[in-house]
Amino acid sequence: MSVVRMLTRLTAVAALRGTTWADDRVFDSDNTPLNQVLTLNAEAKPYIVVYTDADNRAEINGTDLYGVTRELSLVLEIGVASKIEGETGGETIKTPLTDEGMEIALDMVESQAIAALLGDPQSDWAELLKGFVMRVNRMSGQRGASADRDRRWAARQLAIVCDVIGDQPPGVPVPEEHPIRKFIEVSKEHPEAEMDHAAEICAALAGQAGAPKWEQVQASLGARRIGLRAIGLAPLAQEFTTMAPEGGDDLTDTRGEAPILREIGHDDVDMNKDPSLGLIDEMVIRTDVGVIKPKPTKDKIVVDGDG
């Protein structure tokens, strides 16, 4: 499940309801064929279905799936099957039930829909949608029509191909200013949009406790634990012979965090001096959870020429 894809679609639905000649006949992923919906009765009004089509992720580096370029198609299907009467600029406009009239109605509803999604500065939903959509790459449309059994209807499909933000990696807390949290706020402020079901999902997601920071890094990068150990981000093992072992119990603090390396000796300046031996003959790693000593070796360290 992609939460960002879901919220991009639902935010678009909420932004369109009541802002075009389709009025509140705006639906999320309605699979009823348009030719059936538009011929239900002689008084059928314009109809808009919103769904998300292609969702492509590119420029993937290794297994990093959360910070990649993402291109999502937000699709509107607009249809009319009757004469239209609506208000524009304070004036009531009527279009006749002719081929020309239906094309005019399609053009008007499409123009109103684009304005409602991305051009209305007074709409909280439009403002929120632009939090999910970082950039519109291109728009394309195609027409459909039929005159089956003396019943005319016309339709247009509009695809808005855009770059959207990535989903939250597992275990990573949702930031306070993230659009997911904003969706919860706007849903409460506008109950008429009926987005409570999605807001509950978002609230559950935002309420989850964050994982230890090293696990958040691992989830965000899609990295292996041995790779994070090698660069000092993942926990070392309790019994280790190298800096990045594959096995062993993790050495973490009480919160599950990887310990921060405070001191690691590699020469006679940084190595810990053991007064009982009189020599610098062991390396000590000091961490948040104590001092770790590697297993002793048979090699004897020579300092300043002394054997």
Secondary structure by P-SEA (a helix, b strand, c coil): ccaaaaaaaaaaaaaacccccccccccccccccaaaaaaccccccbbbbbbbcbbbbcccccccccccbbbbbbbbbbbbccbbbbbcccbbbbbcccaaaaaaaaaaaaaaaaaacccccccaaaaaaaaaccccccccccccccccccbbbbbbbbbbbbbbbbccccccccccccaaaaaaaaaaacccccaaaaaaaaaaaaacccccaaaaaaaaacccaaaaaaaccccccccccccccccccccccccccccccccccccccccccccccccccbbbbbcccbbbbcccccbbbbccccc
